[in-house]
Amino acid sequence: MKSSSSTVAILLAAGGGTRFSGSEHKLTALISKRSVCSWSLQHLLEAKFENVVVVTGAVKLFSALEIEDVNSSDTVQIVNNPLWQSGLASSLQCGINVARELGAQAVVVGLADQPAVRSTAWRQVAASNSPLAVATYDGVRGNPVRLHAELWQLLPETGDDGARMLFKSHRDLIEEIPCLGSAQDVDTISDLEHLREIFENNS
């Protein structure tokens, strides 16, 4: 893997989760006695990046969740996105701004509502030599995604597209990285139940 000091990992955890009909925010819902976000962050921290940025917004997650690793780790920066309602792109920009301040050459971005993305996926995508790399699961693109600094200026500032537009405009730069695990996200109660089954089967 490349030097992790040149690559910053960004976990996006700012959205409102409006499609989730549970009694709580989807990131605080439990899978195997831990929150969705806690699993996502644990797997990211196991990848051993020197710098991790977690972007929050709708929920002040780390006062609501029991995530021991955050308080004990000096690698994690928690950044609040006051514009989270404008869409995922603004949260990505928050993470990119921290990466710029740290002098990073690339970021690897994942979503906090994808708790079955493994640490190996984070490491494999970070190790890519391509300016634009994406994890695939059984041939389907998911997260995390690697973005070299030369592409950051092309990212949108509002809306929900994030890096998706780059996959259309810069197809020649893309490297697909086959990974184990799952990029299943938690948008609905049904998604949550499916992920609970995945974790039970892997326990």
N, C-alpha and C positions, 0 to 999 in steps of 0.2 A: 504494500500500500504506500501511496505517496506520503510525504511528511504531513501529519495531521495538522500542523500549525499553519500550513498554507491552504487548508480546506476547512471551512466552517460548516458545521451541521446545523440545519434550521428545522425546528419542529413547529408546525403551524397549528395553533390551538385556540384560535380567536373567534371562530364562527358561532352563530346563534343556534345552530342545529334545529331549525324551525320544522323540519320534516319529522323529527323524532317526537312521538306522542307520549313518551313516558312522563312520569311525575317529576323528573329531574333533568338536568342537562345531560346530553348523551355522553359527554366526556367523563361525567361522574358516575355513570352507570357501572355496575359491578360485573366482572367476569372472574370466576374463580377467586372471589373475595378481594379482588383488587379492581380499581377503577380502570376504565378503558384508557384514559390518558396515562395512568401510572404504568401500565404495561408498555405502551408505546415509548414512553420516556426510558423505561428500564432497558428495553432492547437497544435504543439509541446509545445510552450510556455504556452498554456492554461493548459497543463498537470502538470505544476508546479514542474519540476525537479530543483534541486539546481544547477546542472551543465549541460549545453548544449554545445555541440561542433558541429559547422557547418564546413564541409570540402569543400572548393572551389577548382577550378582548371582552367577549360577552360574559365570561365567568372568570373571576379571579381565582383560577384553578388552584393555585398552590397555597391558598389559605383554606380552601375547601377540601383539598385532598391530602391524604397521608402519603406523601412521597418523600421518604427519608433521604433519598439520594440528592435532592435539590439543595437542602439546607447544609448537607455535609460536603458538597462538591463545589470547588472553586472554578470548575470548568463551565458551569451553567450560568448564562445570563437570561433573566426573565424580562421581556420587553412587552409593555402594554401598547396595543394599537387602538388609539381612541377613534379611529376611522374604520373599525372592523365592519361596520354595517355597509360600507361601500363595496365590500367583496373581498375575496381571497387575495387579490392582487395587492391591495394596500398592506396586508399582513406580510406578504412576501417582501415588499419593499422595506418594511421595518427590519426584517432579518437581514436583507442585503445591506442596509445602511450600517448595521453593526459589523458585518463582514468587511465592509470598506474601511471602517475605523480600525479594524484589526489587521488590515493589510493583506487580506486573504486573496488568493488567486482563483478560488472556486468555492462554490457552496454546494452542499448536498441537502436536498429539501424533502421532507416527508410530512405526513399529516398525522395529527394526534388521535384521529378517530380510526386509525388502522393498526390495531394492537397486535396483529399477527405478522407484521413486517419484522423480520428477524435482524439481529445485529449483523449477520453475515451479508444480508442484502445491503445494508448501509456501507459496510466495508468494501464490498465488491464494486458498487457503483462509484464510490469515492476513488477507487484505484484505476478507474478508466482513464485512458489518454485522450478521449474524445471531449471536445468542448461541450457536447450535449449527450448525456448518457441517461438511460432509463432502465429501471428494473423491469423484468418481465416474469410472469408467473404462468406456466403452461402456455407460453406464447402470447400472452395478453399483457400489454403495457400497464404498469402501475406506478408505485412509488417505492423508494425514493428516486429523485432525479438529480443529476449533476449538471450544474451550470457554471461554465468558465466565466471569469470576470469580463471577458470581451463581449459577452452576450447580455450583461446586466442592463445596459442602457436601452436595450430593445424590449424590455419587459413592460407590460402595462402598469399603470398606477391605480386604476380602478377596475371594478368588475370582477368576475369569478374565473377568468381564463388562466391567470398565473402564467406558467411556462407553456401552456398548451399551444399558443399561437406559434411558438418557435418550432414546434414539431411539424407545423405545416410549412413555414417559411424557410426552414433550414434543415430539410430532410437529409441533405448530404453530410451533415455533421453528426447525425444520430448514431450512437452505438447502443444496441439492446443487450442487456446483461441478464441472462437467465438466472433466476434466484429461487431458493426454497422458501416456503412460507406462503403467505397469502396477503394480498392487498385489499381484501374485503374491508369496506368501511362501514361505519355505523351511521346510517341515515334513518333507519326505521327500527321498530321493535323486532321485526322479523330478522333484520341484519344482526341485531344483538344476540338473538337466540342462536343464529347460525354460528356466530363466533364463539359462543359458549360451547357449542358442540365441538368446534375445532380444538378449543383448549382442553376439553375433557378427553378427547381422543388422543391428544398429545401428552397428556399428563402421565 
